Amino acid sequence: MTAQATTGRRGLCSWCGRFATGIELIQAEDAGSGPAMRGLYACGPCREVHRLVPLADQP
């Protein structure tokens, strides 16, 4: 496991529905009004199982 997977943002994984540390943004969704940006986040195990690429690592 990398340091990034064990530390970082804590929140709800959109795939498994569990709270986890080290979730990463996979897909951003614009709320349409206001500055808030919502999105889909994935924990480390879900990123591996579903082969999800974090938004920051996408070309």
C-alpha positions as CSV (number, residue, x, y, z in Angstrom):
1,M,0.0,0.0,0.0
2,T,1.2,3.5,-0.8
3,A,1.3,6.3,1.7
4,Q,-1.4,8.1,-0.3
5,A,-3.7,5.1,0.2
6,T,-3.3,5.1,4.0
7,T,-3.5,8.9,4.5
8,G,-5.5,11.7,2.9
9,R,-9.1,12.5,2.4
10,R,-11.6,10.6,4.5
11,G,-15.1,10.1,3.2
12,L,-17.7,7.9,1.7
13,C,-16.9,5.6,-1.1
14,S,-19.5,5.9,-3.9
15,W,-19.0,2.2,-4.9
16,C,-19.0,0.2,-1.6
17,G,-20.8,2.8,0.6
18,R,-18.2,2.6,3.4
19,F,-16.3,5.4,5.0
20,A,-12.6,5.1,4.2
21,T,-9.4,7.0,4.4
22,G,-7.6,7.7,1.1
23,I,-10.6,8.1,-1.1
24,E,-10.0,9.8,-4.4
25,L,-12.2,11.7,-6.8
26,I,-13.1,9.5,-9.9
27,Q,-15.7,11.6,-11.6
28,A,-16.7,15.2,-11.0
29,E,-20.3,16.4,-11.3
30,D,-21.2,20.0,-11.6
31,A,-24.1,20.9,-9.3
32,G,-25.2,23.6,-11.7
33,S,-25.4,26.5,-9.3
34,G,-23.0,27.7,-6.6
35,P,-19.3,26.9,-6.1
36,A,-19.8,23.4,-4.7
37,M,-18.6,20.5,-6.8
38,R,-19.9,17.0,-6.2
39,G,-18.5,13.8,-7.5
40,L,-17.9,10.1,-7.2
41,Y,-15.2,9.0,-4.8
42,A,-13.6,5.6,-4.5
43,C,-11.6,3.9,-1.8
44,G,-8.4,2.0,-2.6
45,P,-9.9,-1.5,-2.7
46,C,-12.8,-0.4,-5.0
47,R,-10.3,1.4,-7.3
48,E,-8.4,-1.9,-7.7
49,V,-11.4,-4.1,-8.1
50,H,-13.3,-1.9,-10.6
51,R,-10.1,-0.6,-12.2
52,L,-11.0,3.0,-11.5
53,V,-8.6,5.8,-12.4
54,P,-8.6,8.9,-10.2
55,L,-9.5,12.1,-12.0
56,A,-6.1,13.6,-11.1
57,D,-4.4,10.7,-13.0
58,Q,-6.6,10.7,-16.1
59,P,-5.2,12.2,-19.3
